[in-house]
Amino acid sequence: MTEPPRKRMVKPPTGGSEEGRVTPKRLKTAKDRTPSSQAWLSRQINDPFAAKARAHGYRSRAAYKLTELDDKLKLLRPGVRVIDLGLAPGGWTQVAIERGVTNIVGVDLLPVDPLPPAHILEMDFTDPACGPLLIELLGGPPDLVLSDMAPNTVGHRRTDHLRIMTLIETAADFAVSVLRPGGAFLSKAFQGGETHEIIGELNRRFDEVRHIKPKASRADSSEVYLVATGFKGR
């Protein structure tokens, strides 16, 4: 007597979205790549937030850092004026526009594809001419200054640390010099990175200063975000 065929207890997968797939992917080739470059690329292709960004049309996974931060802070809304420092490739500006911001300008050393209605400058933010041009394009003082800037690293810990601190300090000084009363400053930072002078100055200028590490920021990274709200004016 022949036994009937057994039923499968588990069905094979039949689709799903890119953001839902969790099978680890491997690099096809390591040709001409350094070990650190290979490790970064491997993390990138297996990163669930990077997959979500690709599936949802965001230009970078950093978009999810800003969405999470803004869900907590409620900084982005129709009518506010926003400056986005270091905007390439444009993920943060995309989020701001999605949340109703129509008056936004951004700057980066790298070229960035248009993101209407945003005005985008390809320029060095540390150029003295950059700040006044941003304000001119914005049509007045901003309510929010965003900075996701990060310097090019050289692999020398002390030098890289100084470059990071210089960018944070420059962005903070700019925010203090241009924000409208009640405005806010949000900047990439690093755990244990800021000097007491930067934090002290922000505490004098804003009602509240704190650090937040969004879930979209990799757990093994020292990256955090410095948030200063309630600008007291100059």
CYANA upper distance limits for C-alpha pairs under 8 A (distance plus 0.5 A):
 16 GLY  CA     20 GLY  CA      6.81
 16 GLY  CA     21 ARG  CA      7.45
 17 SER  CA     21 ARG  CA      7.13
 17 SER  CA     55 ALA  CA      8.20
 18 GLU  CA     51 ALA  CA      6.67
 18 GLU  CA     52 LYS  CA      7.76
 18 GLU  CA     55 ALA  CA      6.78
 19 GLU  CA     48 PRO  CA      6.75
 19 GLU  CA     49 PHE  CA      8.23
 19 GLU  CA     51 ALA  CA      5.40
 19 GLU  CA     52 LYS  CA      5.23
 19 GLU  CA     55 ALA  CA      6.88
 20 GLY  CA     48 PRO  CA      8.48
 22 VAL  CA     46 ASN  CA      8.07
 22 VAL  CA     48 PRO  CA      8.12
 24 PRO  CA     46 ASN  CA      6.40
 25 LYS  CA     42 SER  CA      8.14
 25 LYS  CA     45 ILE  CA      7.29
 25 LYS  CA     46 ASN  CA      6.70
 26 ARG  CA     42 SER  CA      7.26
 27 LEU  CA     38 GLN  CA      8.41
 27 LEU  CA     41 LEU  CA      8.24
 27 LEU  CA     42 SER  CA      7.08
 30 ALA  CA     38 GLN  CA      7.24
 33 ARG  CA     37 SER  CA      6.37
 33 ARG  CA     38 GLN  CA      6.60
 34 THR  CA     38 GLN  CA      6.70
 35 PRO  CA     39 ALA  CA      6.66
 36 SER  CA     40 TRP  CA      6.70
 37 SER  CA     41 LEU  CA      6.70
 38 GLN  CA     42 SER  CA      6.58
 39 ALA  CA     43 ARG  CA      6.73
 40 TRP  CA     44 GLN  CA      6.63
 41 LEU  CA     45 ILE  CA      6.74
 42 SER  CA     46 ASN  CA      6.81
 43 ARG  CA     47 ASP  CA      6.26
 44 GLN  CA     50 ALA  CA      7.05
 45 ILE  CA     50 ALA  CA      7.69
 45 ILE  CA     51 ALA  CA      7.98
 46 ASN  CA     50 ALA  CA      8.29
 46 ASN  CA     51 ALA  CA      8.16
 47 ASP  CA     51 ALA  CA      6.85
 48 PRO  CA     52 LYS  CA      6.66
 49 PHE  CA     53 ALA  CA      6.59
 49 PHE  CA     61 ARG  CA      6.01
 49 PHE  CA     64 TYR  CA      7.79
 49 PHE  CA    216 ALA  CA      7.07
 50 ALA  CA     54 ARG  CA      6.81
 50 ALA  CA     60 SER  CA      7.37
 50 ALA  CA     61 ARG  CA      5.31
 51 ALA  CA     55 ALA  CA      6.67
 52 LYS  CA     56 HIS  CA      6.50
 52 LYS  CA     61 ARG  CA      8.08
 53 ALA  CA     57 GLY  CA      6.41
 53 ALA  CA     58 TYR  CA      5.25
 53 ALA  CA     59 ARG  CA      7.24
 53 ALA  CA     60 SER  CA      6.51
 53 ALA  CA     61 ARG  CA      5.84
 53 ALA  CA     63 ALA  CA      8.03
 53 ALA  CA     64 TYR  CA      8.42
 54 ARG  CA     58 TYR  CA      6.66
 54 ARG  CA     59 ARG  CA      7.81
 54 ARG  CA     60 SER  CA      8.26
 58 TYR  CA     63 ALA  CA      7.21
 58 TYR  CA     91 GLY  CA      6.31
 58 TYR  CA     94 GLN  CA      7.68
 59 ARG  CA     63 ALA  CA      8.22
 59 ARG  CA     89 PRO  CA      6.54
 59 ARG  CA     90 GLY  CA      6.57
 59 ARG  CA     91 GLY  CA      5.53
 60 SER  CA     89 PRO  CA      7.32
 60 SER  CA     90 GLY  CA      7.86
 60 SER  CA     91 GLY  CA      5.73
 61 ARG  CA     65 LYS  CA      8.03
 61 ARG  CA     91 GLY  CA      7.89
 61 ARG  CA    216 ALA  CA      8.08
 62 ALA  CA     66 LEU  CA      7.26
 62 ALA  CA     91 GLY  CA      6.68
 62 ALA  CA     92 TRP  CA      7.43
 62 ALA  CA    216 ALA  CA      7.88
 62 ALA  CA    217 SER  CA      8.49
 63 ALA  CA     67 THR  CA      6.81
 63 ALA  CA     91 GLY  CA      5.21
 63 ALA  CA     92 TRP  CA      5.72
 63 ALA  CA     94 GLN  CA      8.08
 63 ALA  CA     95 VAL  CA      6.81
 64 TYR  CA     68 GLU  CA      6.59
 64 TYR  CA    216 ALA  CA      6.49
 65 LYS  CA     69 LEU  CA      6.68
 65 LYS  CA    214 PRO  CA      6.25
 65 LYS  CA    215 LYS  CA      7.79
 65 LYS  CA    216 ALA  CA      5.79
 65 LYS  CA    217 SER  CA      7.12
 66 LEU  CA     70 ASP  CA      6.37
 66 LEU  CA     92 TRP  CA      6.86
 66 LEU  CA     95 VAL  CA      7.78
 67 THR  CA     71 ASP  CA      6.55
 67 THR  CA     95 VAL  CA      7.31
 68 GLU  CA     72 LYS  CA      7.13
 68 GLU  CA    214 PRO  CA      6.89
 68 GLU  CA    215 LYS  CA      8.32
 69 LEU  CA     73 LEU  CA      6.60
 69 LEU  CA    212 ILE  CA      8.30
 69 LEU  CA    214 PRO  CA      7.18
 70 ASP  CA     74 LYS  CA      5.47
 70 ASP  CA     75 LEU  CA      6.32
 70 ASP  CA     76 LEU  CA      7.16
 75 LEU  CA    144 LEU  CA      7.98
 75 LEU  CA    184 ALA  CA      8.25
 76 LEU  CA     80 VAL  CA      7.57
 76 LEU  CA     96 ALA  CA      6.64
 76 LEU  CA     99 ARG  CA      6.71
 76 LEU  CA    100 GLY  CA      7.81
 76 LEU  CA    101 VAL  CA      7.17
 77 ARG  CA     96 ALA  CA      8.42
 77 ARG  CA     99 ARG  CA      6.39
 77 ARG  CA    100 GLY  CA      5.88
 77 ARG  CA    101 VAL  CA      6.32
 78 PRO  CA     99 ARG  CA      7.72
 78 PRO  CA    100 GLY  CA      4.98
 78 PRO  CA    101 VAL  CA      5.40
 78 PRO  CA    102 THR  CA      7.44
 79 GLY  CA    100 GLY  CA      8.24
 79 GLY  CA    101 VAL  CA      6.87
 79 GLY  CA    102 THR  CA      7.63
 79 GLY  CA    103 ASN  CA      7.86
 80 VAL  CA    101 VAL  CA      6.87
 80 VAL  CA    102 THR  CA      8.47
 80 VAL  CA    103 ASN  CA      7.44
 80 VAL  CA    142 PRO  CA      7.92
 80 VAL  CA    143 ASP  CA      6.30
 80 VAL  CA    144 LEU  CA      7.98
 81 ARG  CA    101 VAL  CA      7.86
 81 ARG  CA    102 THR  CA      8.36
 81 ARG  CA    103 ASN  CA      5.68
 81 ARG  CA    104 ILE  CA      6.36
 81 ARG  CA    138 LEU  CA      7.57
 81 ARG  CA    141 PRO  CA      7.96
 81 ARG  CA    142 PRO  CA      5.20
 81 ARG  CA    143 ASP  CA      5.71
 81 ARG  CA    144 LEU  CA      6.99
 82 VAL  CA    101 VAL  CA      8.21
 82 VAL  CA    103 ASN  CA      7.01
 82 VAL  CA    104 ILE  CA      5.18
 82 VAL  CA    105 VAL  CA      7.03
 82 VAL  CA    138 LEU  CA      8.39
 82 VAL  CA    142 PRO  CA      5.94
 82 VAL  CA    143 ASP  CA      6.63
 82 VAL  CA    144 LEU  CA      5.43
 82 VAL  CA    145 VAL  CA      6.42
 82 VAL  CA    146 LEU  CA      7.92
 83 ILE  CA    104 ILE  CA      6.27
 83 ILE  CA    105 VAL  CA      5.56
 83 ILE  CA    106 GLY  CA      6.11
 83 ILE  CA    134 LEU  CA      8.04
 83 ILE  CA    138 LEU  CA      8.41
 83 ILE  CA    142 PRO  CA      7.12
 83 ILE  CA    144 LEU  CA      6.98
 83 ILE  CA    145 VAL  CA      5.43
 83 ILE  CA    146 LEU  CA      6.56
 84 ASP  CA     92 TRP  CA      8.14
 84 ASP  CA     93 THR  CA      7.44
 84 ASP  CA    104 ILE  CA      7.94
 84 ASP  CA    105 VAL  CA      6.73
 84 ASP  CA    106 GLY  CA      4.91
 84 ASP  CA    107 VAL  CA      7.10
 84 ASP  CA    145 VAL  CA      6.72
 84 ASP  CA    146 LEU  CA      5.27
 84 ASP  CA    147 SER  CA      6.48
 84 ASP  CA    148 ASP  CA      8.43
 85 LEU  CA    106 GLY  CA      6.22
 85 LEU  CA    107 VAL  CA      5.90
 85 LEU  CA    108 ASP  CA      7.22
 85 LEU  CA    125 PHE  CA      7.91
 85 LEU  CA    145 VAL  CA      8.02
 85 LEU  CA    146 LEU  CA      6.43
 85 LEU  CA    147 SER  CA      5.13
 85 LEU  CA    148 ASP  CA      7.00
 85 LEU  CA    149 MET  CA      6.92
 85 LEU  CA    171 ALA  CA      8.39
 86 GLY  CA    106 GLY  CA      7.69
 86 GLY  CA    107 VAL  CA      6.19
 86 GLY  CA    108 ASP  CA      5.15
 86 GLY  CA    109 LEU  CA      8.07
 86 GLY  CA    147 SER  CA      6.70
 86 GLY  CA    148 ASP  CA      6.18
 86 GLY  CA    149 MET  CA      5.14
 86 GLY  CA    150 ALA  CA      8.28
 87 LEU  CA     91 GLY  CA      7.85
 87 LEU  CA     92 TRP  CA      7.24
 87 LEU  CA     93 THR  CA      7.41
 87 LEU  CA    106 GLY  CA      6.42
 87 LEU  CA    107 VAL  CA      6.56
 87 LEU  CA    108 ASP  CA      6.33
 87 LEU  CA    147 SER  CA      8.27
 87 LEU  CA    148 ASP  CA      7.42
 87 LEU  CA    149 MET  CA      8.13
 88 ALA  CA    107 VAL  CA      8.49
 88 ALA  CA    108 ASP  CA      6.59
 88 ALA  CA    110 LEU  CA      7.05
 88 ALA  CA    111 PRO  CA      7.92
 88 ALA  CA    112 VAL  CA      6.40
 89 PRO  CA    112 VAL  CA      6.33
 89 PRO  CA    113 ASP  CA      8.31
 90 GLY  CA     94 GLN  CA      6.66
 90 GLY  CA    112 VAL  CA      7.46
 90 GLY  CA    115 LEU  CA      8.25
 91 GLY  CA     95 VAL  CA      6.94
 92 TRP  CA     96 ALA  CA      6.79
 93 THR  CA     97 ILE  CA      6.70
 93 THR  CA    104 ILE  CA      8.27
 93 THR  CA    106 GLY  CA      8.25
 93 THR  CA    115 LEU  CA      8.21
 93 THR  CA    118 ALA  CA      8.14
 94 GLN  CA     98 GLU  CA      6.68
 94 GLN  CA    115 LEU  CA      7.78
 95 VAL  CA     99 ARG  CA      6.74
 96 ALA  CA    100 GLY  CA      7.14
 96 ALA  CA    101 VAL  CA      5.97
 97 ILE  CA    101 VAL  CA      5.27
 97 ILE  CA    102 THR  CA      6.73
102 THR  CA    117 PRO  CA      6.66
102 THR  CA    118 ALA  CA      7.68
103 ASN  CA    117 PRO  CA      7.79
103 ASN  CA    118 ALA  CA      7.26
103 ASN  CA    138 LEU  CA      7.00
104 ILE  CA    117 PRO  CA      8.01
104 ILE  CA    118 ALA  CA      5.56
104 ILE  CA    119 HIS  CA      7.03
104 ILE  CA    138 LEU  CA      6.95
105 VAL  CA    118 ALA  CA      5.91
105 VAL  CA    119 HIS  CA      5.10
105 VAL  CA    120 ILE  CA      6.25
105 VAL  CA    121 LEU  CA      8.28
105 VAL  CA    134 LEU  CA      7.06
105 VAL  CA    137 LEU  CA      7.42
105 VAL  CA    138 LEU  CA      6.65
106 GLY  CA    118 ALA  CA      7.81
106 GLY  CA    119 HIS  CA      6.84
106 GLY  CA    120 ILE  CA      5.37
106 GLY  CA    121 LEU  CA      6.65
106 GLY  CA    134 LEU  CA      8.10
107 VAL  CA    120 ILE  CA      6.22
107 VAL  CA    121 LEU  CA      5.09
107 VAL  CA    122 GLU  CA      6.35
107 VAL  CA    123 MET  CA      6.74
107 VAL  CA    124 ASP  CA      8.15
107 VAL  CA    125 PHE  CA      7.23
108 ASP  CA    112 VAL  CA      8.33
108 ASP  CA    121 LEU  CA      7.01
108 ASP  CA    122 GLU  CA      5.77
108 ASP  CA    123 MET  CA      6.20
108 ASP  CA    124 ASP  CA      7.02
108 ASP  CA    125 PHE  CA      7.47
109 LEU  CA    122 GLU  CA      5.85
109 LEU  CA    123 MET  CA      5.50
109 LEU  CA    124 ASP  CA      5.85
109 LEU  CA    125 PHE  CA      8.19
110 LEU  CA    122 GLU  CA      6.66
110 LEU  CA    123 MET  CA      8.32
111 PRO  CA    122 GLU  CA      6.27
112 VAL  CA    120 ILE  CA      7.92
112 VAL  CA    122 GLU  CA      8.07
114 PRO  CA    118 ALA  CA      8.18
114 PRO  CA    120 ILE  CA      7.80
115 LEU  CA    119 HIS  CA      8.28
115 LEU  CA    120 ILE  CA      8.50
119 HIS  CA    137 LEU  CA      7.55
123 MET  CA    127 ASP  CA      8.28
123 MET  CA    130 CYS  CA      7.70
124 ASP  CA    130 CYS  CA      7.66
125 PHE  CA    130 CYS  CA      6.19
125 PHE  CA    131 GLY  CA      7.78
126 THR  CA    130 CYS  CA      7.60
126 THR  CA    170 THR  CA      8.14
127 ASP  CA    131 GLY  CA      8.39
128 PRO  CA    132 PRO  CA      8.49
129 ALA  CA    133 LEU  CA      6.97
130 CYS  CA    134 LEU  CA      6.72
131 GLY  CA    135 ILE  CA      6.94
131 GLY  CA    174 PHE  CA      8.10
132 PRO  CA    136 GLU  CA      6.63
133 LEU  CA    137 LEU  CA      6.68
134 LEU  CA    138 LEU  CA      6.61
135 ILE  CA    139 GLY  CA      6.55
135 ILE  CA    140 GLY  CA      6.04
135 ILE  CA    141 PRO  CA      6.75
135 ILE  CA    142 PRO  CA      8.18
136 GLU  CA    140 GLY  CA      7.07
138 LEU  CA    142 PRO  CA      8.01
141 PRO  CA    178 VAL  CA      6.16
141 PRO  CA    179 LEU  CA      6.15
141 PRO  CA    180 ARG  CA      6.25
142 PRO  CA    178 VAL  CA      7.29
142 PRO  CA    179 LEU  CA      5.74
142 PRO  CA    180 ARG  CA      6.55
142 PRO  CA    183 GLY  CA      7.98
143 ASP  CA    179 LEU  CA      6.37
143 ASP  CA    180 ARG  CA      6.10
143 ASP  CA    181 PRO  CA      8.42
143 ASP  CA    182 GLY  CA      7.94
143 ASP  CA    183 GLY  CA      5.02
143 ASP  CA    184 ALA  CA      6.93
144 LEU  CA    179 LEU  CA      7.48
144 LEU  CA    183 GLY  CA      6.12
144 LEU  CA    184 ALA  CA      5.38
144 LEU  CA    185 PHE  CA      6.33
144 LEU  CA    186 LEU  CA      8.27
145 VAL  CA    175 ALA  CA      6.53
145 VAL  CA    179 LEU  CA      8.05
145 VAL  CA    184 ALA  CA      7.00
145 VAL  CA    185 PHE  CA      5.43
145 VAL  CA    186 LEU  CA      6.87
146 LEU  CA    185 PHE  CA      6.62
146 LEU  CA    186 LEU  CA      5.47
146 LEU  CA    187 SER  CA      6.43
147 SER  CA    171 ALA  CA      7.40
147 SER  CA    186 LEU  CA      6.69
147 SER  CA    187 SER  CA      5.02
147 SER  CA    188 LYS  CA      6.73
148 ASP  CA    187 SER  CA      6.40
148 ASP  CA    188 LYS  CA      5.58
149 MET  CA    167 LEU  CA      7.69
149 MET  CA    187 SER  CA      8.37
149 MET  CA    188 LYS  CA      7.29
150 ALA  CA    164 ILE  CA      7.09
150 ALA  CA    167 LEU  CA      7.84
150 ALA  CA    188 LYS  CA      8.27
151 PRO  CA    160 ASP  CA      8.27
151 PRO  CA    163 ARG  CA      6.74
151 PRO  CA    164 ILE  CA      6.64
151 PRO  CA    167 LEU  CA      7.88
153 THR  CA    160 ASP  CA      5.97
154 VAL  CA    159 THR  CA      7.98
154 VAL  CA    160 ASP  CA      6.99
155 GLY  CA    160 ASP  CA      7.42
156 HIS  CA    160 ASP  CA      6.47
157 ARG  CA    161 HIS  CA      6.53
158 ARG  CA    162 LEU  CA      6.77
159 THR  CA    163 ARG  CA      6.81
160 ASP  CA    164 ILE  CA      6.74
161 HIS  CA    165 MET  CA      6.71
161 HIS  CA    193 GLY  CA      7.97
162 LEU  CA    166 THR  CA      6.55
163 ARG  CA    167 LEU  CA      6.87
164 ILE  CA    168 ILE  CA      6.87
164 ILE  CA    189 ALA  CA      8.48
165 MET  CA    169 GLU  CA      6.51
165 MET  CA    193 GLY  CA      7.65
165 MET  CA    194 GLU  CA      6.84
165 MET  CA    195 THR  CA      8.09
166 THR  CA    170 THR  CA      6.47
167 LEU  CA    171 ALA  CA      6.57
168 ILE  CA    172 ALA  CA      6.58
168 ILE  CA    187 SER  CA      7.66
168 ILE  CA    188 LYS  CA      8.10
168 ILE  CA    189 ALA  CA      7.54
168 ILE  CA    194 GLU  CA      8.39
169 GLU  CA    173 ASP  CA      6.53
169 GLU  CA    198 ILE  CA      6.92
170 THR  CA    174 PHE  CA      6.65
171 ALA  CA    175 ALA  CA      6.68
171 ALA  CA    187 SER  CA      8.32
172 ALA  CA    176 VAL  CA      6.72
172 ALA  CA    185 PHE  CA      7.90
172 ALA  CA    198 ILE  CA      8.27
172 ALA  CA    202 LEU  CA      8.29
173 ASP  CA    177 SER  CA      6.70
174 PHE  CA    178 VAL  CA      6.81
175 ALA  CA    179 LEU  CA      6.09
175 ALA  CA    185 PHE  CA      6.96
176 VAL  CA    205 ARG  CA      7.91
176 VAL  CA    231 PHE  CA      8.46
176 VAL  CA    233 GLY  CA      8.37
176 VAL  CA    234 ARG  CA      7.88
177 SER  CA    234 ARG  CA      7.86
179 LEU  CA    183 GLY  CA      6.33
179 LEU  CA    184 ALA  CA      8.00
179 LEU  CA    231 PHE  CA      7.87
179 LEU  CA    233 GLY  CA      8.11
180 ARG  CA    231 PHE  CA      7.83
180 ARG  CA    233 GLY  CA      7.35
181 PRO  CA    230 GLY  CA      7.77
181 PRO  CA    231 PHE  CA      5.70
181 PRO  CA    232 LYS  CA      6.06
181 PRO  CA    233 GLY  CA      5.34
182 GLY  CA    229 THR  CA      7.68
182 GLY  CA    230 GLY  CA      4.86
182 GLY  CA    231 PHE  CA      5.00
182 GLY  CA    232 LYS  CA      6.80
182 GLY  CA    233 GLY  CA      8.09
183 GLY  CA    229 THR  CA      6.84
183 GLY  CA    230 GLY  CA      6.11
183 GLY  CA    231 PHE  CA      5.49
184 ALA  CA    227 VAL  CA      8.01
184 ALA  CA    228 ALA  CA      6.09
184 ALA  CA    229 THR  CA      4.88
184 ALA  CA    230 GLY  CA      6.61
184 ALA  CA    231 PHE  CA      6.65
185 PHE  CA    226 LEU  CA      8.45
185 PHE  CA    227 VAL  CA      6.44
185 PHE  CA    228 ALA  CA      5.61
185 PHE  CA    229 THR  CA      7.00
186 LEU  CA    225 TYR  CA      7.34
186 LEU  CA    226 LEU  CA      6.23
186 LEU  CA    227 VAL  CA      5.16
186 LEU  CA    228 ALA  CA      6.93
187 SER  CA    225 TYR  CA      6.06
187 SER  CA    226 LEU  CA      5.65
187 SER  CA    227 VAL  CA      7.11
188 LYS  CA    223 GLU  CA      7.52
188 LYS  CA    224 VAL  CA      6.71
188 LYS  CA    225 TYR  CA      5.14
188 LYS  CA    226 LEU  CA      6.74
189 ALA  CA    193 GLY  CA      7.39
189 ALA  CA    194 GLU  CA      7.69
189 ALA  CA    223 GLU  CA      6.42
189 ALA  CA    224 VAL  CA      5.78
189 ALA  CA    225 TYR  CA      5.77
189 ALA  CA    226 LEU  CA      6.51
190 PHE  CA    194 GLU  CA      7.67
190 PHE  CA    222 SER  CA      5.83
190 PHE  CA    223 GLU  CA      4.99
190 PHE  CA    224 VAL  CA      5.78
190 PHE  CA    225 TYR  CA      7.97
191 GLN  CA    222 SER  CA      5.81
191 GLN  CA    223 GLU  CA      6.83
191 GLN  CA    224 VAL  CA      6.75
194 GLU  CA    198 ILE  CA      7.09
194 GLU  CA    199 ILE  CA      7.64
195 THR  CA    199 ILE  CA      7.29
196 HIS  CA    200 GLY  CA      6.32
197 GLU  CA    201 GLU  CA      6.57
198 ILE  CA    202 LEU  CA      6.77
199 ILE  CA    203 ASN  CA      6.59
199 ILE  CA    209 VAL  CA      8.27
200 GLY  CA    204 ARG  CA      6.87
201 GLU  CA    205 ARG  CA      6.84
202 LEU  CA    206 PHE  CA      6.31
202 LEU  CA    209 VAL  CA      7.42
202 LEU  CA    228 ALA  CA      7.42
203 ASN  CA    207 ASP  CA      7.39
203 ASN  CA    208 GLU  CA      7.23
203 ASN  CA    209 VAL  CA      6.65
205 ARG  CA    231 PHE  CA      6.40
205 ARG  CA    232 LYS  CA      5.99
205 ARG  CA    233 GLY  CA      7.49
205 ARG  CA    234 ARG  CA      8.30
206 PHE  CA    228 ALA  CA      6.58
206 PHE  CA    229 THR  CA      6.27
206 PHE  CA    230 GLY  CA      5.63
206 PHE  CA    231 PHE  CA      4.86
206 PHE  CA    232 LYS  CA      5.99
207 ASP  CA    228 ALA  CA      8.06
207 ASP  CA    229 THR  CA      6.61
207 ASP  CA    230 GLY  CA      5.40
207 ASP  CA    231 PHE  CA      6.99
207 ASP  CA    232 LYS  CA      7.48
208 GLU  CA    228 ALA  CA      6.20
208 GLU  CA    229 THR  CA      5.96
208 GLU  CA    230 GLY  CA      7.15
209 VAL  CA    226 LEU  CA      7.78
209 VAL  CA    227 VAL  CA      6.12
209 VAL  CA    228 ALA  CA      4.87
209 VAL  CA    229 THR  CA      7.10
210 ARG  CA    226 LEU  CA      6.46
210 ARG  CA    227 VAL  CA      5.88
210 ARG  CA    228 ALA  CA      7.14
211 HIS  CA    224 VAL  CA      6.96
211 HIS  CA    225 TYR  CA      5.99
211 HIS  CA    226 LEU  CA      5.26
211 HIS  CA    227 VAL  CA      6.59
212 ILE  CA    224 VAL  CA      6.33
212 ILE  CA    225 TYR  CA      5.74
212 ILE  CA    226 LEU  CA      7.19
212 ILE  CA    227 VAL  CA      7.94
213 LYS  CA    217 SER  CA      7.13
213 LYS  CA    223 GLU  CA      7.72
213 LYS  CA    224 VAL  CA      5.15
213 LYS  CA    225 TYR  CA      6.59
214 PRO  CA    224 VAL  CA      8.01
215 LYS  CA    219 ALA  CA      8.25
217 SER  CA    221 SER  CA      7.65
217 SER  CA    223 GLU  CA      7.39
217 SER  CA    224 VAL  CA      8.13
218 ARG  CA    223 GLU  CA      8.46
